[in-house]
């Protein structure tokens, strides 16, 4: 499957050590072992995952990698799409 297609991946909420250029204290990242979705990549998705669940909660989302002309690649999931809470 191409990274240009949406895939189901598992992500978790966390407190990043560096908030430079980021909004809010809680962010979302993929769990390890889901190449090419690296745990160092940030995820753009519904803010519900960051605001409505305890930090460390894991979710299954539908996402893909987005490559910007300038900047770092990131993972995108539409904020209106459903997600599954795996553990909180």
C-alpha positions as CSV (number, residue, x, y, z in Angstrom):
1,X,0.0,0.0,0.0
2,X,1.3,3.5,-0.9
3,X,1.9,6.1,1.8
4,X,-0.3,8.4,-0.4
5,X,-3.2,6.2,0.6
6,X,-4.9,6.4,4.0
7,X,-4.1,3.6,6.4
8,X,-5.1,2.7,9.9
9,X,-2.3,3.4,12.4
10,X,-2.0,3.4,16.2
11,X,-1.1,6.7,17.8
12,X,-0.8,8.0,21.4
13,X,-1.0,11.4,23.2
14,X,2.2,12.7,24.8
15,X,3.9,15.8,26.2
16,X,6.7,16.8,23.8
17,X,10.0,17.9,25.3
18,X,10.2,20.8,22.9
19,X,7.1,23.0,22.1
20,X,8.9,25.3,19.7
21,X,6.5,26.1,16.9
22,X,3.8,23.8,18.3
23,X,0.3,24.6,19.7
24,X,-0.8,23.3,23.0
25,X,1.0,21.1,25.5
26,X,-0.4,17.7,24.4
27,X,0.5,16.2,21.0
28,X,-0.1,13.0,19.1
29,X,2.5,10.6,17.7
30,X,2.5,7.2,16.1
31,X,3.6,4.2,18.1
32,X,7.0,2.6,17.1
33,X,7.1,-0.3,14.5
34,X,4.7,1.2,11.9
35,X,7.2,2.3,9.2
36,X,7.0,4.6,7.4
37,X,5.0,6.2,10.2
38,X,7.9,7.2,12.5
39,X,7.4,8.0,16.2
40,X,9.2,11.3,15.6
41,X,6.5,12.5,13.3
42,X,3.7,14.7,14.6
43,X,0.1,14.0,13.8
44,X,-2.5,16.5,12.6
45,X,-5.9,15.1,13.7
46,X,-9.0,15.9,15.9
47,X,-8.1,17.9,18.9
48,X,-10.4,15.6,20.9
49,X,-7.5,13.1,21.1
50,X,-5.4,15.7,22.9
51,X,-8.0,17.5,25.0
52,X,-10.6,14.8,26.0
53,X,-8.4,11.9,27.1
54,X,-5.6,11.4,29.6
55,X,-2.1,11.8,28.2
56,X,-0.8,8.4,27.1
57,X,-4.1,7.2,25.7
58,X,-3.8,5.2,22.5
59,X,-6.0,5.5,19.5
60,X,-6.5,3.9,16.1
61,X,-6.9,6.4,13.3
62,X,-7.0,6.5,9.6
63,X,-4.1,8.7,8.3
64,X,-1.5,9.3,5.7
65,X,1.9,11.0,5.4
66,X,1.8,14.5,3.9
67,X,4.9,16.0,2.4
68,X,5.1,19.8,2.3
69,X,7.3,21.6,-0.2
70,X,9.0,23.3,2.7
71,X,9.0,21.8,6.1
72,X,8.9,18.5,7.8
73,X,6.6,15.6,6.7
74,X,3.8,14.9,9.1
75,X,0.8,12.6,9.5
76,X,-2.7,13.8,8.6
77,X,-6.1,12.5,9.7
78,X,-9.2,14.5,9.0
79,X,-10.5,16.0,12.3
80,X,-14.1,14.9,11.5
81,X,-13.2,11.2,11.0
82,X,-14.0,8.6,13.7
83,X,-11.3,7.1,15.8
84,X,-11.1,4.2,18.2
85,X,-9.9,4.6,21.8
86,X,-7.6,1.5,22.5
87,X,-6.5,2.3,26.0
88,X,-6.7,5.2,28.4
